[in-house]
Amino acid sequence: MESSCSDSQSPETIEHSENYVPPPFLLRGTLRPYQQTGLEWLASLHANDTNGILADEMGLGKTIQTIALLGHLACSKGIWGPHLIIVPTSVLLNWEMEFKRFLPGFKILSYYGSQKARREKRQGWTNPYAFNVCITSYQLVLADQVVFRRKKWVYMILDEAHNIKNFKSKRWETLLCFNAQHRLLLTGTPLQNNLMELWSLLYFLMPDEGFKHETEGSQIFVRREDFRDLFQNPVEKAIESGENINSETKDTVQKLHSLLRPYLLRRLKKDVEKELPGKHEHIVYCKLSKRQRFLYDEFMSRATTKQTLASGNFLSIINCLMQLRKVCNHPDLFEVRPIVTSFVMSRSAVADYEIKELLVRRRLLSEPEDPLAIQTFGLQITHTQPPPMLTQRSTRRLDASSLFPHLNDVLGSPPPADHRTIAGWKAYREHQLRSATISRWKHLAYVNRIRCNRSTLYPAELLKLVDGLTKPLLPMSVIAQQGGPRSDRLDSVHAMVKTYAERLESVGDAIDTFAFATPKAVARDIPGLVLGTEASSKVLRRQTNPDFDILHRPAVKLQIAFPDASLIQFDCGKLQELDILLRERAAGGHRVLIFTQMTRVLDILEIFLNFRGYRYLRLDGATNVERRQVITERFNVDTRVFAFIASSRSGGVGINLTGADTVIFYDSDYNPSMDRQCEDRAHRIGQTREVHIYRFISRHTIEEAMLRKANQKRFLDDMVIQKGEFDWRKMLVDELEGRTSGRKLEEALALVEDREDVEAARLAAAEVGDDGDFGEEGDEAVGSALPPGRQGSIGDAALPDDDDGDIGEGFGSIDDYMLQVVERDWEFFGFERPYSSR
């Protein structure tokens, strides 16, 4: 259908001799050929007193074509307004800047601000020459609808006109009653969910006379019921049946094309913008890291997961999908690596043991001691004056231990212990006395041998040499600072003494390698128990010395164990692939946009980009309109900034980022139109390089299954004006909730998403004017459905219970069950019959 509309309105089919409209002389700039064609089409609509929809693909310049139309009316027709342009809040300042850039001759009134500021702006606006164009937002035009209704407008132009797709919403009914001679709708997605949205837009254009459809040579007025019977029911029935599109359905689609052709102009970038660089899409499959795979499998094997999935609860399925997507994006979103610290005790168990040892064991269970005289062996160095080396050699010659007789031979064999006779007892007693004497002689010989052969660690000559130094040995760095003649010092000796910093530098690698074990528990009284009170006090005073501050880092490392900085990358398969991709793009002189759905992923991306040393800018839902404009302009002009990270919910509307030629989707948004808008931030007019789009998918996970099923339904995209907007959220709601409105899904997502993401979705909905317009049957806004503090988890006891517990019958494992539930809902747009038999 897109091709039909595009071909019928292509530049080749319009004769410039008859329909050519010269660009207005007030317009600064040159229109591209297809933009000139758009101006001629808009001028022909005005000449025929017909309203229309300019539905060019995003990035083709609908804004400049609209500005050119208003300039044409002023220069050629003498119509200077006033015109009313209603836009999302996020692009209000963009429109004002575009007018000042391309049509500075117009007086622009940007209608925004507080109630007092708006009242001041309305002073004197009844004067026909007060302004030419009034630009305001959807929220303010509803808030001040009374004053806007009173004024007569020449043109009422709605940007992002799919915001009025619900004909039962308050916004649609309010704007329908505005006093405007002409109406123009601007949208890049005229169809998102169903064909009745088209009827809503077309009826808004012509509420009085209606739009006609030729059938069998006559024209009929297409009412809502007629439109549903003629187009919606046959097309949706063909899609739901899962059968091939027959000739009757094709004829119905052709009739729909012919109905839309007079009122709608739709061009694609690939068809009209020959100078626009190409767009290449790539799927990057990422393996889960070891930690991710463990968390993924562990979550699927939980008993709570099996119980919630067995219940078939709609919210439980959404919750499981959300948790699995968190694991795929980064394991820290699911379970943060802990910072390990020791358990600190003021009193250790050793202290209690010492008391028991002192009072009980040492007194009641005392045993004979066997002390060792270390002075005898020359081990008490501090109490021994070492003799000279010559004296030591002379002392060794005095060793007479070998002169002792062979005492064992003298002793002989022991007699038997005879206690009955005096002679026997006397012989036995004499042998005992002789044995004790010989043992004493042996010990004296042993001690004499040790004393004579004793040597010292530091001989007296070395100690005398050291004592002879006039100055203490200091490190070379200290000696150099003190100055003085070099003849008074021995540099070779001083060089042997190192400062604390030099010693730390020499053993720093060893400390970093082996000083990693954080003790499970520590106690403050351990040094006193081990070293004693006096020694522990000396150690404490030494540790408080400023010279020991160089050991602060390894000391803290032993007390607190932070996760290694590189784990932010190696814990996640997507970040490992992203690191490779960024190095390749940076080496080629490219600049990148990174979009994600989750705000917490932006925090992780910031840590990763800082770790790798890339310059970046960030845009999320908390960025206000003025700051957003500054950030985008800086990125486009400052080539030093390599990356631009943004939330897909805040970075898809009203942003021009042609400074980048690489778009990376870290994860896919639930709404595919959000991703397409993010793509067009870079692939639009002003882009001079080919745009490469990379979509990261975790292999063998729920992400791969969702991508596979979505790709199987892509051929349905060309059946309607805009691509099919295949949105699994809509289908999941339709299947499990009996085709209720989308609000319940938004509530479910708000329960399981993080608070930051819920707030970002609410702000994004407020910016584009979602209040009361995104319900299928006139529901209210989706943003205020839930309290802001609600956090969803798989074990949440507050999950609602729906009567669909039998949905899981006949399924195998949990993985198969979850995938088949999603597949079952996707069959709504497929060619295989849904699992209705189950």
C-alpha positions in Angstrom: 0.0 0.0 0.0 2.9 2.3 0.7 4.2 1.8 -2.8 0.8 2.7 -4.3 0.6 5.9 -2.4 4.3 6.7 -3.1 4.1 6.0 -6.8 0.9 8.0 -7.4 2.5 11.0 -5.8 6.1 10.6 -7.2 7.8 13.6 -8.8 7.6 11.9 -12.2 3.8 11.8 -12.1 3.3 15.5 -11.4 3.5 17.9 -14.3 5.4 21.0 -13.2 4.0 23.0 -16.1 0.6 22.8 -14.4 1.2 22.1 -10.7 4.6 23.7 -10.1 4.6 25.9 -7.1 7.7 28.1 -6.8 9.3 28.1 -3.3 8.3 31.2 -1.4 10.9 34.0 -1.4 10.7 34.2 2.4 12.0 30.7 2.6 15.7 30.5 3.4 17.1 27.3 1.9 16.5 25.0 -1.0 13.9 22.3 -1.0 14.9 18.9 -2.2 13.0 17.5 -5.2 10.6 15.3 -3.2 10.1 18.2 -0.7 9.2 20.4 -3.6 6.7 17.7 -4.7 5.3 17.7 -1.2 4.9 21.5 -1.3 3.0 21.2 -4.5 0.8 18.5 -3.1 0.0 20.5 0.0 -0.7 23.6 -2.1 -3.1 21.6 -4.3 -4.9 20.4 -1.2 -5.4 24.0 -0.1 -6.5 25.1 -3.6 -9.1 22.3 -3.6 -10.2 23.2 -0.1 -9.2 19.7 1.1 -7.5 18.5 4.3 -4.8 15.9 4.2 -2.2 13.7 5.9 1.5 14.2 5.2 2.8 10.8 6.2 6.3 10.8 4.9 8.7 8.5 6.6 10.5 9.9 9.6 13.5 12.0 8.6 12.3 13.2 5.2 11.5 16.8 6.4 7.8 17.1 7.1 8.6 20.2 9.2 10.3 22.1 6.4 7.5 21.1 3.9 5.0 22.5 6.4 7.0 25.7 6.8 7.2 26.0 3.0 3.4 25.7 2.8 2.8 28.5 5.2 5.4 30.6 3.5 3.7 29.9 0.1 0.3 31.0 1.5 1.8 34.2 2.8 3.8 35.1 -0.4 1.4 33.9 -3.1 -2.0 34.1 -1.5 -1.5 36.8 1.1 -2.6 34.5 3.9 -0.4 35.3 6.9 -2.4 33.3 9.4 -2.9 32.9 12.2 -1.9 29.2 12.2 -2.0 26.8 15.1 0.6 24.1 15.3 0.2 21.5 18.0 3.3 19.3 18.7 4.6 17.1 21.5 6.3 18.9 24.3 9.8 17.6 23.4 9.8 19.1 19.9 8.2 22.5 20.7 11.5 24.3 20.8 12.7 22.4 17.7 9.7 23.8 15.7 10.5 27.4 16.9 14.1 27.0 15.9 13.2 25.7 12.5 10.9 28.6 11.9 13.6 31.1 12.9 16.0 29.3 10.7 14.0 28.8 7.5 11.2 31.4 7.8 12.5 34.3 9.9 9.9 36.6 8.4 7.2 35.0 10.4 6.3 36.1 14.0 6.2 33.0 16.1 4.5 32.6 19.5 5.7 29.6 21.5 2.9 29.0 23.9 4.3 27.2 26.9 5.2 27.9 30.5 3.3 28.4 33.8 -0.3 29.6 33.9 0.8 33.1 34.6 3.3 33.1 31.8 0.7 31.8 29.4 -1.7 34.5 30.5 0.9 37.2 29.7 1.5 35.7 26.3 -2.2 35.9 25.5 -2.3 39.6 26.1 -3.0 41.3 22.8 -3.2 38.1 20.8 -6.7 39.0 19.5 -4.8 41.5 17.2 -4.7 39.8 13.8 -1.0 40.9 13.5 0.1 39.8 16.9 1.7 36.6 15.5 1.6 34.4 12.4 2.1 31.0 14.0 1.3 29.8 17.5 3.2 26.6 18.5 1.9 24.8 21.6 1.7 21.3 23.0 -1.1 18.8 23.3 -1.3 19.2 27.1 -1.6 23.0 27.0 -4.1 23.1 24.2 -6.4 21.0 26.3 -5.7 23.0 29.4 -6.5 26.3 27.7 -9.0 24.9 25.2 -11.5 27.7 25.9 -9.2 30.5 24.6 -8.1 28.4 21.6 -11.6 27.7 20.6 -12.5 31.4 20.5 -9.8 32.2 17.9 -10.2 31.5 14.2 -7.3 29.7 12.7 -6.4 29.4 9.1 -4.5 26.1 9.5 -4.5 23.7 12.4 -1.5 21.4 12.0 -1.0 18.4 14.3 2.5 17.0 14.5 2.8 13.3 15.5 -0.9 13.1 14.6 -1.2 9.4 15.6 -1.8 10.9 19.1 -5.4 11.5 18.0 -6.0 8.0 16.7 -8.6 7.2 19.3 -11.9 8.8 18.3 -13.3 8.3 21.8 -10.6 10.2 23.6 -11.1 13.7 25.1 -8.3 15.1 23.0 -9.9 13.9 19.7 -13.2 15.4 20.6 -11.7 18.7 21.8 -9.5 19.3 18.8 -12.4 18.3 16.5 -14.4 21.4 17.6 -11.6 23.9 17.0 -12.5 26.7 14.5 -10.0 26.0 11.7 -10.5 26.5 8.0 -7.9 23.8 7.1 -6.4 20.9 8.9 -3.1 19.1 8.2 -1.9 16.0 10.0 1.8 15.1 10.2 2.8 11.6 11.2 5.4 9.1 10.3 3.3 6.2 11.6 -0.3 6.7 10.4 -1.2 3.2 11.4 0.1 1.4 14.5 -2.5 -1.1 15.8 -5.6 -1.4 13.7 -7.4 0.0 10.7 -9.9 2.0 12.7 -7.1 4.4 13.6 -7.1 5.4 9.9 -10.8 6.1 10.1 -10.2 8.2 13.2 -7.6 10.4 11.3 -9.7 10.7 8.1 -12.8 11.6 10.0 -10.9 14.3 11.9 -9.9 15.9 8.6 -13.5 16.0 7.3 -15.9 16.0 10.1 -18.7 17.9 8.2 -18.8 16.5 4.7 -17.1 13.2 5.4 -14.9 11.3 3.0 -16.3 9.3 0.0 -15.5 5.9 -1.4 -16.4 4.9 -4.9 -18.0 1.5 -5.3 -19.8 0.1 -8.4 -19.8 3.6 -10.1 -21.4 5.4 -7.1 -20.0 7.2 -4.1 -20.9 6.3 -0.5 -20.2 8.2 2.7 -17.8 6.0 4.7 -19.1 5.9 8.3 -17.3 4.1 11.1 -19.5 1.0 10.7 -19.1 1.0 7.0 -15.3 1.3 7.3 -15.3 -1.6 9.8 -17.4 -3.8 7.5 -15.6 -2.8 4.3 -12.0 -3.0 5.4 -11.2 -3.8 9.0 -13.2 -7.0 9.4 -12.1 -8.7 6.1 -8.4 -7.8 6.5 -8.2 -8.8 10.2 -10.2 -12.0 9.4 -7.7 -13.0 6.8 -4.8 -12.3 9.1 -6.3 -14.2 12.0 -7.2 -17.2 9.9 -3.5 -17.7 9.1 -4.3 -18.5 5.5 -2.6 -17.1 2.4 -4.0 -13.7 1.2 -6.6 -14.5 -1.5 -7.7 -12.3 -4.3 -10.7 -11.0 -2.4 -8.5 -9.7 0.4 -6.2 -8.2 -2.1 -9.1 -6.4 -3.7 -10.1 -5.1 -0.3 -6.6 -3.7 0.3 -6.7 -2.1 -3.2 -10.0 -0.4 -2.3 -8.4 0.9 0.9 -5.5 2.3 -1.1 -7.9 4.1 -3.4 -9.8 5.5 -0.5 -6.6 6.9 1.1 -4.9 8.2 -2.0 -6.6 11.6 -2.3 -6.0 12.5 1.3 -2.6 11.0 2.1 1.0 11.4 0.8 3.4 8.8 1.9 7.0 8.6 0.7 9.8 6.3 1.9 13.4 7.4 2.1 14.6 4.6 -0.1 12.2 5.7 -2.8 12.6 9.5 -3.0 15.9 10.4 -1.3 18.4 9.2 -3.7 21.2 11.2 -2.1 20.4 9.9 1.4 23.1 7.3 2.3 22.0 3.7 2.6 21.0 2.0 5.8 22.4 -1.5 6.7 21.0 -3.6 9.5 23.1 -6.2 11.3 22.1 -8.8 14.0 24.9 -9.3 16.5 24.5 -12.6 18.4 26.1 -12.6 21.9 26.9 -15.6 24.0 26.0 -15.4 27.6 28.9 -15.2 30.0 29.4 -18.0 32.6 27.8 -15.9 35.3 24.8 -14.9 33.0 24.2 -18.6 32.1 24.3 -19.6 35.7 21.8 -16.9 36.7 19.6 -17.6 33.7 19.4 -21.4 34.4 19.2 -20.8 38.2 16.2 -18.5 37.7 14.4 -21.0 35.4 15.0 -23.8 37.9 13.6 -21.9 40.9 10.5 -23.4 42.6 8.9 -20.0 42.7 9.4 -19.6 39.0 7.8 -22.9 38.3 4.9 -22.2 40.6 4.1 -18.8 39.1 4.4 -20.1 35.5 2.2 -23.1 36.3 -0.5 -20.7 37.4 -0.6 -19.2 33.9 -1.0 -15.7 35.3 -0.5 -13.0 32.7 1.5 -10.8 34.9 3.7 -13.8 35.9 4.7 -14.3 32.3 5.5 -10.7 31.8 7.5 -10.7 35.0 9.5 -13.7 33.9 10.2 -12.2 30.6 11.4 -9.0 32.3 13.7 -10.9 34.7 15.3 -12.9 31.9 15.8 -9.8 29.8 17.6 -8.3 32.8 20.0 -11.3 32.9 20.6 -11.0 29.2 21.4 -7.2 29.4 23.7 -7.5 32.4 23.8 -9.8 35.4 24.2 -6.9 37.8 20.6 -5.9 36.9 19.5 -9.2 38.3 22.0 -9.7 41.1 24.8 -7.2 41.9 28.3 -8.4 42.7 28.7 -7.8 46.5 31.4 -5.7 48.1 33.1 -8.1 50.5 34.1 -6.8 54.0 35.1 -8.5 57.2 32.9 -9.1 60.2 34.4 -6.8 62.8 34.3 -8.0 66.5 35.3 -5.9 69.4 36.4 -8.9 71.4 37.7 -12.1 69.9 37.2 -15.6 70.9 41.0 -15.9 71.6 40.5 -13.5 74.6 38.0 -15.9 76.2 40.4 -18.8 75.5 43.3 -16.9 77.1 41.3 -16.5 80.3 40.4 -20.2 80.4 44.0 -21.1 79.6 45.3 -19.0 82.5 42.7 -19.9 85.1 42.0 -23.5 84.3 44.5 -25.3 82.1 47.8 -23.7 83.3 46.9 -24.2 87.0 44.8 -27.3 87.1 46.3 -29.2 84.2 50.0 -28.0 84.5 52.6 -30.3 83.0 56.4 -30.3 83.5 58.1 -27.8 81.3 61.2 -28.4 79.2 62.8 -24.9 78.8 65.5 -24.2 76.3 68.5 -21.9 77.1 68.8 -20.0 73.8 71.8 -18.1 75.2 73.8 -21.2 75.3 73.3 -21.7 71.5 74.2 -18.1 70.8 70.7 -17.3 69.6 70.1 -14.3 71.9 72.0 -11.9 69.7 71.1 -8.7 71.6 72.7 -10.0 74.8 75.9 -11.4 73.3 79.0 -9.4 72.5 80.5 -11.1 69.5 84.2 -11.9 69.8 86.7 -11.3 66.9 87.1 -14.0 64.3 90.7 -14.9 65.6 89.3 -15.5 69.0 86.6 -17.7 67.7 89.2 -19.9 65.8 91.3 -20.2 69.0 88.3 -21.2 71.1 87.5 -24.0 68.7 91.0 -25.5 69.3 90.2 -25.7 73.1 87.4 -28.2 72.5 88.6 -31.3 74.6 85.4 -33.3 74.2 87.3 -36.0 72.4 89.5 -36.6 75.5 86.7 -38.1 77.5 87.1 -41.9 77.9 84.8 -44.3 76.3 82.3 -44.1 79.0 80.0 -46.6 77.6 82.7 -49.3 77.8 83.5 -48.3 81.4 79.9 -48.6 82.4 79.4 -52.1 81.3 76.2 -54.0 81.2 73.7 -53.2 84.1 73.2 -55.9 86.8 69.8 -57.3 87.6 67.8 -55.4 90.2 68.2 -57.7 93.2 66.1 -56.6 96.2 66.5 -59.8 98.2 70.3 -59.8 99.0 72.5 -57.0 100.3 75.3 -57.8 97.8 72.9 -57.8 94.8 71.2 -54.5 95.8 74.7 -52.9 96.4 75.9 -53.8 92.9 72.7 -52.5 91.4 72.9 -49.2 93.3 76.6 -48.7 92.3 75.7 -49.2 88.7 73.0 -46.5 88.9 75.4 -44.0 90.5 78.1 -44.7 87.9 75.5 -44.3 85.1 74.4 -40.9 86.4 78.0 -39.7 86.6 78.7 -40.8 83.0 75.5 -39.0 81.8 76.7 -35.8 83.5 80.1 -36.1 81.8 78.4 -36.6 78.5 76.3 -33.5 78.9 79.4 -31.5 79.9 81.2 -32.7 76.8 78.2 -31.7 74.7 77.9 -28.2 76.2 81.7 -27.7 75.9 81.6 -28.6 72.3 78.8 -26.2 71.6 80.5 -23.3 73.4 83.8 -23.8 71.7 82.3 -24.0 68.2 79.8 -21.1 68.7 80.0 -18.4 66.0 78.0 -15.1 65.6 75.9 -13.8 62.7 77.8 -10.4 62.6 81.5 -10.6 63.5 83.1 -7.9 65.6 85.0 -6.5 62.6 81.8 -5.7 60.8 80.2 -4.2 63.8 83.3 -2.1 64.4 83.2 -0.9 60.8 79.6 0.1 61.1 80.2 1.8 64.5 83.0 3.8 62.9 80.7 5.6 60.5 80.3 9.2 61.4 76.7 9.5 60.0 73.8 7.1 60.1 73.0 5.2 56.9 70.1 6.9 55.1 68.6 6.3 51.7 70.2 8.1 48.7 67.1 10.3 48.2 67.4 11.6 51.8 71.1 12.1 51.5 70.7 14.1 48.2 68.2 16.3 49.9 70.5 17.1 52.8 73.4 18.0 50.5 76.9 18.3 51.7 80.3 17.1 50.3 80.3 13.7 48.6 83.6 12.8 50.3 81.8 12.5 53.6 79.5 9.7 52.4 79.7 6.2 50.9 77.2 6.3 48.0 77.5 2.5 47.4 76.6 1.8 51.1 73.8 4.4 51.2 72.3 3.0 47.9 71.7 -0.3 49.8 69.2 1.4 52.1 65.8 1.9 50.4 63.0 4.1 51.4 59.5 2.8 52.2 58.2 4.0 48.8 61.1 2.3 47.0 60.5 -1.0 48.8 56.8 -0.8 48.0 57.6 -0.2 44.3 59.9 -3.2 44.2 57.4 -5.5 45.8 54.2 -3.8 44.5 53.4 -6.5 42.0 53.7 -9.1 44.6 51.4 -7.2 47.0 48.8 -6.6 44.3 48.9 -10.2 43.4 48.8 -11.9 46.7 47.2 -9.3 49.0 43.6 -10.1 48.0 42.2 -12.4 50.7 39.7 -10.4 52.9 39.3 -12.2 56.2 35.9 -13.4 57.1 36.1 -11.9 60.6 38.5 -9.6 62.4 38.9 -8.5 66.0 40.6 -5.4 67.5 42.3 -7.2 70.4 44.2 -9.7 68.3 47.5 -7.7 68.1 47.6 -7.2 71.9 47.0 -10.9 72.5 49.7 -12.0 70.0 52.4 -9.4 70.6 51.6 -8.2 74.1 50.5 -4.8 75.2 53.9 -3.0 74.8 54.7 -4.5 71.4 51.2 -3.8 70.0 51.5 -0.2 71.2 54.8 0.1 69.3 53.2 -1.3 66.2 50.2 1.1 66.5 52.5 4.1 66.8 54.5 2.9 63.8 51.3 2.5 61.7 50.2 6.0 62.5 53.5 7.4 61.2 52.9 9.3 58.0 55.7 7.4 56.3 53.6 4.2 56.5 50.7 5.9 54.6 52.0 4.3 51.4 50.6 1.0 52.7 47.2 2.5 52.9 46.0 1.0 49.6 47.1 -2.6 50.2 45.8 -2.3 53.8 42.4 -1.2 52.6 42.5 -3.9 49.9 42.8 -6.5 52.6 39.9 -4.9 54.5 37.4 -4.3 51.6 37.2 -6.4 48.4 35.7 -4.4 45.6 34.7 -6.3 42.4 37.3 -5.9 39.7 36.6 -3.1 37.3 37.0 -5.3 34.3 34.2 -7.6 35.5 31.7 -4.9 34.3 32.6 -6.1 30.8 33.5 -9.8 31.2 30.4 -10.6 33.3 28.2 -9.7 30.2 28.3 -11.2 26.8 26.8 -8.1 25.2 29.4 -5.8 26.6 32.2 -8.1 25.3 30.7 -7.8 21.8 30.1 -4.1 22.3 33.8 -3.6 23.2 34.9 -5.3 20.0 32.4 -3.3 17.9 33.3 0.1 19.5 37.0 -0.5 18.9 36.3 -1.2 15.2 34.0 1.8 14.8 36.4 4.1 16.6 39.3 3.0 14.5 37.2 3.8 11.4 36.4 7.3 12.5 32.7 6.5 13.1 30.5 7.8 15.9 27.8 5.7 17.6 24.4 6.0 19.2 23.6 3.4 21.8 19.9 2.9 22.7 18.5 0.8 25.5 15.1 0.4 27.1 16.2 0.3 30.7 17.6 3.3 32.6 19.8 1.1 34.8 21.5 -0.2 31.6 22.5 3.4 30.9 24.3 3.4 34.3 26.2 0.3 33.4 27.0 1.7 30.0 28.4 4.8 31.6 30.7 2.7 33.8 31.8 0.6 30.8 32.5 3.7 28.6 34.5 5.3 31.5 36.4 2.1 32.0 37.4 2.0 28.3 38.1 5.7 28.1 35.4 6.8 25.5 33.9 10.3 25.6 30.1 10.1 25.7 26.9 12.0 26.3 23.8 10.7 28.1 20.1 11.3 27.5 17.4 9.7 29.6 13.9 10.4 30.8 15.1 12.8 33.5 16.6 15.2 30.9 14.4 18.3 30.5 13.6 19.8 27.1 16.1 22.6 27.2 19.0 20.4 28.3 18.1 17.8 25.7 18.5 20.4 22.9 21.9 21.5 24.3 23.1 17.9 24.5 22.1 16.9 21.0 23.6 20.1 19.5 26.9 19.5 21.3 27.0 15.9 20.0 26.4 16.9 16.4 29.1 19.6 16.4 31.7 18.2 18.8 33.4 15.3 17.0 35.5 14.5 20.1 32.4 12.9 21.7 32.4 9.3 20.4 29.2 7.9 21.8 25.7 9.0 22.7 23.8 6.8 25.0 20.1 7.3 25.4 16.9 5.6 26.5 14.7 4.5 23.6 11.8 6.0 25.4 13.4 9.5 25.6 15.6 9.4 22.6 13.1 8.6 19.8 11.1 11.8 19.5 12.3 15.2 18.2 16.0 14.5 18.2 18.4 15.0 15.3 21.6 13.0 15.8 23.1 13.0 12.3 26.5 13.4 13.8 26.6 9.6 14.3 26.5 7.0 11.6 26.2 3.9 13.8 23.1 3.0 15.8 23.4 0.2 18.3 20.3 -1.3 20.0 21.7 -2.9 23.2 18.2 -4.3 23.7 15.0 -4.1 21.7 12.1 -2.0 23.0 8.7 -3.6 23.5 7.2 -1.2 21.0 9.0 -1.7 17.6 8.0 1.8 16.5 10.2 3.2 19.3 13.2 1.5 17.7 12.3 2.7 14.3 12.1 6.3 15.6 15.5 5.8 17.2 17.0 4.6 13.9 15.7 7.7 12.1 17.5 9.9 14.6 20.7 9.2 12.6 19.3 8.1 9.2 17.7 11.3 8.1 18.3 14.4 6.0 21.7 15.8 6.8 23.4 12.5 7.1 26.3 12.2 4.7 27.5 8.7 5.5 26.0 5.3 5.4 24.2 4.3 8.6 24.8 0.9 10.1 22.4 -0.5 12.6 23.5 -3.2 15.0 20.9 -5.1 17.1 22.3 -7.2 20.0 20.6 -10.5 20.7 21.6 -13.0 23.4 21.9 -16.4 21.8 19.8 -19.3 23.1 17.7 -17.0 25.2 14.2 -15.5 25.1 15.5 -12.7 23.0 16.5 -15.0 20.2 13.1 -16.7 20.2 11.3 -13.3 20.1 13.4 -12.1 17.2 12.9 -15.3 15.3 9.1 -15.2 15.6 9.0 -11.5 14.7 11.0 -12.0 11.6 8.6 -14.6 10.3 5.8 -12.0 10.3 7.7 -9.2 8.5 6.1 -9.9 5.1 2.8 -8.5 6.5 4.3 -5.0 6.8 3.5 -3.9 3.3 -0.2 -4.6 3.6 -1.0 -1.3 5.2 0.3 2.2 5.0 2.9 2.1 7.8 4.8 -1.1 8.6 2.7 -3.5 10.6 3.9 -2.2 14.0 4.2 -5.9 15.1 4.0 -5.4 18.8 3.9 -8.5 21.0 2.5 -6.4 23.8 -0.8 -5.9 21.9 -1.1 -9.5 20.9 -0.2 -10.8 24.4 -3.0 -8.7 25.8 -5.5 -9.8 23.2 -4.9 -13.5 23.7 -4.6 -13.7 27.5 -7.0 -10.8 28.5 -9.7 -11.2 25.9 -8.8 -8.3 23.7 -9.0 -5.7 26.4 -7.2 -2.4 26.2 -3.5 -1.8 26.3 -3.7 -0.1 29.6 -3.6 -3.4 31.6 -0.3 -4.3 29.9 1.2 -1.0 30.8 0.1 -1.6 34.4 1.8 -5.0 34.2 5.0 -3.6 32.8 5.0 -0.9 35.5 4.8 -3.6 38.2 7.8 -5.5 36.9 10.0 -2.7 35.5 12.4 -0.6 37.6 11.1 2.6 39.0 13.4 4.7 36.7 12.0 2.9 33.6 8.4 3.4 34.8 9.0 7.1 35.3 10.7 7.4 31.9 7.8 5.7 30.2 5.4 8.1 32.0 7.4 11.2 30.9 7.7 9.9 27.4 4.0 9.4 27.2 3.4 12.8 28.6 5.7 14.4 26.0 3.9 12.9 23.0 0.6 13.5 24.6 -0.5 10.0 25.6 -3.0 11.0 28.2 -6.3 9.6 27.1 -5.2 8.7 23.6 -3.5 5.4 23.6 -6.4 3.3 24.8 -8.1 1.2 22.3 -11.6 2.1 23.5 -11.1 5.5 25.1 -9.1 4.4 28.1 -7.3 7.0 30.2 -3.6 7.5 30.2 -1.3 4.6 30.9 1.3 6.6 32.9 -0.6 7.1 36.2 -1.9 3.6 36.7 0.5 2.6 39.4 2.1 4.1 42.5 5.7 5.1 41.8 7.3 3.0 44.5 6.0 -0.3 43.4 8.7 -2.7 42.5 8.0 -6.0 40.8 9.7 -9.3 41.5 9.0 -12.9 40.7 8.1 -13.6 44.3 5.8 -10.6 44.7 2.8 -11.8 46.7 0.6 -9.0 45.3 0.4 -10.3 41.8 -3.1 -10.4 40.5 -4.8 -13.7 39.9 -6.5 -14.1 36.6 -8.8 -17.0 35.6 -6.5 -18.4 33.0 -4.7 -21.1 35.0 -5.5 -23.8 32.4 -3.4 -22.1 29.8 -0.3 -24.1 30.6 -1.8 -27.6 30.1 0.1 -29.7 27.6 3.4 -27.8 27.8 6.7 -29.3 28.7 9.6 -27.5 30.3 9.3 -24.0 31.6 11.3 -22.6 28.7 9.0 -24.3 26.2 6.0 -23.1 28.1 7.1 -19.5 28.1 8.1 -19.5 24.5 5.0 -21.2 23.3 2.8 -18.8 25.2 4.5 -15.9 23.4 4.4 -17.8 20.1 0.7 -18.5 20.7 0.0 -14.8 20.9 2.2 -14.0 17.9 0.2 -16.4 15.8 -2.4 -13.6 15.7 -0.3 -12.1 12.8 1.0 -15.4 11.4 0.2 -18.0 8.8 -0.1 -20.9 11.2 -3.3 -21.4 13.0 -3.1 -20.5 16.7 -3.1 -23.2 19.4 -6.8 -22.8 19.9 -7.2 -26.6 20.4 -5.1 -26.4 23.5 
